[in-house]
């Protein structure tokens, strides 16, 4: 009797629609945010962007200051060795060429480090902006009853009524603390510690009787 009852119950449950057991999802309410516009126009963002641009300009000026004498020296060396074979170049000119190559390599290293530093600064500023934009978006979503937020650049066409960028921007502008435009230096990996060498064991002395 028990075995039949369980089988009948399982058969009955098989005809229960699955949709009746699950809760229907509410219609999505979409809010669209133009994050790029916020990054470009929020008060502290604009100030940080100006400082970052100044860093780029300074690096460009440094590149010109390094490049101008190097270019002049390269032209002079080419003139000095023109028409000569490698064996005909005197020792003084060889030394001059080596010094030029060293200076050029040092300049390239300096400029590359400057570019990497600016890239870190840009990423650092965007990280700080994101830490302010994200909670502002959540607040506006709660105020407007939105259930999902979409970045403006990921849409093809929208109704202006769902664009909440101005509301998010207003909240972001309430925080007037300046952004830090100088990223911390990258952490260097600690040098690997060589494995300890096993100490040789001293031979045991035979115990006397």
C-alpha positions as CSV (number, residue, x, y, z in Angstrom):
1,X,0.0,0.0,0.0
2,X,2.8,2.4,0.9
3,X,4.7,1.7,-2.3
4,X,1.6,2.4,-4.4
5,X,0.9,5.7,-2.6
6,X,4.4,7.0,-3.2
7,X,4.1,6.2,-6.9
8,X,0.8,7.9,-7.2
9,X,2.1,11.0,-5.5
10,X,5.1,11.2,-7.8
11,X,2.8,10.8,-10.8
12,X,0.6,13.6,-9.6
13,X,3.5,15.9,-9.1
14,X,4.8,15.3,-12.6
15,X,1.7,17.1,-14.0
16,X,2.2,20.2,-11.8
17,X,3.4,23.1,-14.1
18,X,6.9,24.2,-13.2
19,X,5.9,27.8,-13.7
20,X,3.4,27.6,-10.9
21,X,6.2,26.7,-8.5
22,X,8.5,29.5,-9.5
23,X,7.9,33.2,-8.9
24,X,7.6,35.3,-12.0
25,X,10.3,38.0,-12.5
26,X,9.2,41.6,-12.3
27,X,9.6,43.7,-15.5
28,X,13.1,45.2,-15.7
29,X,13.3,49.0,-15.2
30,X,16.5,50.2,-17.0
31,X,18.5,53.3,-16.1
32,X,21.2,54.6,-18.6
33,X,24.3,56.4,-17.3
34,X,26.9,58.1,-19.5
35,X,29.9,57.3,-17.4
36,X,32.3,58.9,-19.9
37,X,30.6,62.2,-19.6
38,X,30.8,62.0,-15.8
39,X,34.5,61.2,-16.0
40,X,35.1,64.2,-18.2
41,X,32.8,66.8,-16.6
42,X,32.5,66.2,-12.9
43,X,34.1,69.0,-10.9
44,X,37.0,67.0,-9.4
45,X,37.3,64.9,-12.5
46,X,37.9,67.9,-14.7
47,X,40.5,69.2,-12.3
48,X,42.3,65.8,-12.3
49,X,42.1,65.6,-16.1
50,X,43.8,69.0,-16.3
51,X,46.6,67.8,-14.0
52,X,47.0,64.6,-16.0
53,X,47.2,66.6,-19.2
54,X,49.9,68.8,-17.6
55,X,51.9,65.6,-16.9
56,X,51.6,64.6,-20.5
57,X,52.8,68.0,-21.7
58,X,55.7,67.9,-19.3
59,X,56.8,64.5,-20.6
60,X,56.5,65.8,-24.2
61,X,58.7,68.7,-23.4
62,X,61.2,66.4,-21.7
63,X,61.2,64.2,-24.8
64,X,62.0,67.2,-27.0
65,X,64.8,68.3,-24.6
66,X,66.4,64.9,-24.8
67,X,65.8,64.4,-28.5
68,X,67.2,67.6,-29.9
69,X,70.8,67.2,-28.8
70,X,70.7,63.5,-29.5
71,X,69.5,64.2,-33.1
72,X,72.3,66.8,-33.5
73,X,74.9,64.4,-32.2
74,X,73.7,61.6,-34.4
75,X,73.9,63.9,-37.5
76,X,77.5,64.9,-36.5
77,X,78.6,61.3,-36.0
78,X,77.1,60.3,-39.4
79,X,79.1,63.1,-41.0
80,X,82.3,62.1,-39.2
81,X,82.1,58.5,-40.3
82,X,80.8,59.1,-43.8
83,X,82.9,57.3,-46.4
84,X,84.9,55.4,-43.8
85,X,84.9,51.7,-43.2
86,X,84.7,50.2,-39.7
87,X,88.5,49.7,-39.6
88,X,89.1,53.4,-40.6
89,X,87.1,54.8,-37.6
90,X,89.5,56.1,-35.0
91,X,89.4,55.4,-31.3
92,X,88.0,58.8,-30.4
93,X,85.1,58.5,-32.8
94,X,84.4,55.0,-31.5
95,X,84.2,56.3,-27.9
96,X,81.9,59.1,-29.1
97,X,79.6,56.6,-30.8
98,X,79.5,54.5,-27.6
99,X,78.6,57.5,-25.5
100,X,75.9,58.5,-28.0
101,X,74.3,55.0,-27.8
102,X,74.4,55.1,-24.0
103,X,72.7,58.5,-23.9
104,X,70.1,57.4,-26.4
105,X,69.3,54.3,-24.4
106,X,69.1,56.3,-21.2
107,X,66.7,58.7,-22.8
108,X,64.5,55.9,-24.1
109,X,64.4,54.3,-20.7
110,X,63.5,57.6,-19.0
111,X,60.7,58.4,-21.5
112,X,59.3,54.9,-21.3
113,X,59.2,55.1,-17.5
114,X,57.4,58.4,-17.8
115,X,54.8,57.0,-20.1
116,X,54.2,54.0,-17.7
117,X,53.9,56.4,-14.8
118,X,51.3,58.5,-16.5
119,X,49.3,55.4,-17.5
120,X,49.3,54.3,-13.9
121,X,48.1,57.8,-12.8
122,X,45.3,57.7,-15.3
123,X,44.2,54.2,-14.1
124,X,44.4,55.4,-10.5
125,X,42.3,58.4,-11.2
126,X,39.6,56.3,-12.9
127,X,39.6,53.9,-10.0
128,X,38.9,56.8,-7.6
129,X,36.2,58.1,-9.9
130,X,34.6,54.7,-10.1
131,X,34.5,54.5,-6.3
132,X,32.3,57.6,-6.3
133,X,30.2,56.9,-9.4
134,X,29.2,53.4,-8.4
135,X,27.4,54.3,-5.1
136,X,25.8,57.4,-6.8
137,X,24.3,55.1,-9.5
138,X,22.9,52.8,-6.8
139,X,21.3,55.8,-5.0
140,X,19.7,57.0,-8.2
141,X,18.5,53.5,-9.1
142,X,16.8,53.4,-5.7
143,X,15.3,56.8,-6.1
144,X,13.9,56.0,-9.6
145,X,12.9,52.4,-9.0
146,X,15.4,51.1,-11.5
147,X,16.4,47.4,-11.4
148,X,19.3,47.6,-13.8
149,X,21.8,50.3,-14.9
150,X,23.4,50.3,-18.4
151,X,26.4,52.3,-19.6
152,X,25.5,54.7,-22.3
153,X,28.2,53.6,-24.6
154,X,26.8,50.0,-24.6
155,X,23.5,51.1,-26.1
156,X,22.4,51.6,-29.7
157,X,19.4,53.9,-29.0
158,X,17.6,55.0,-25.9
159,X,14.7,57.1,-24.8
160,X,16.0,60.2,-23.1
161,X,13.6,59.6,-20.2
162,X,15.7,56.7,-19.0
163,X,19.0,58.6,-19.0
164,X,19.9,59.4,-15.3
165,X,23.4,60.8,-16.0
166,X,22.5,64.3,-14.7
167,X,21.2,62.9,-11.4
168,X,24.3,60.7,-10.9
169,X,26.6,63.6,-11.8
170,X,24.9,65.8,-9.2
171,X,25.6,63.3,-6.5
172,X,29.2,62.8,-7.6
173,X,29.7,66.5,-7.5
174,X,28.7,66.6,-3.8
175,X,32.0,65.1,-2.9
176,X,34.5,67.9,-3.4
177,X,37.6,66.1,-2.2
178,X,40.3,66.3,-4.8
179,X,41.4,63.2,-6.6
180,X,45.0,62.0,-6.2
181,X,46.7,62.1,-9.6
182,X,49.9,60.4,-8.5
183,X,49.5,56.6,-8.3
184,X,51.6,54.7,-5.7
185,X,54.7,53.1,-7.2
186,X,54.2,49.5,-8.3
187,X,55.1,47.0,-5.7
188,X,58.3,45.1,-6.5
189,X,58.3,41.4,-6.1
190,X,60.7,40.3,-3.3
191,X,63.7,38.4,-4.4
192,X,63.5,34.7,-4.2
193,X,65.3,33.3,-1.1
194,X,67.6,30.5,-2.1
195,X,66.8,27.1,-0.4
196,X,68.9,26.4,2.6
197,X,71.7,24.0,2.0
198,X,71.7,21.0,4.2
199,X,74.4,21.0,6.8
200,X,76.8,18.0,6.7
201,X,76.4,15.7,9.6
202,X,79.3,15.1,11.9
203,X,80.3,11.5,12.2
204,X,79.4,10.0,15.5
205,X,82.3,9.1,17.8
206,X,82.2,5.5,18.9
207,X,81.4,5.2,22.6
208,X,84.0,3.5,24.7
209,X,83.2,0.7,27.0
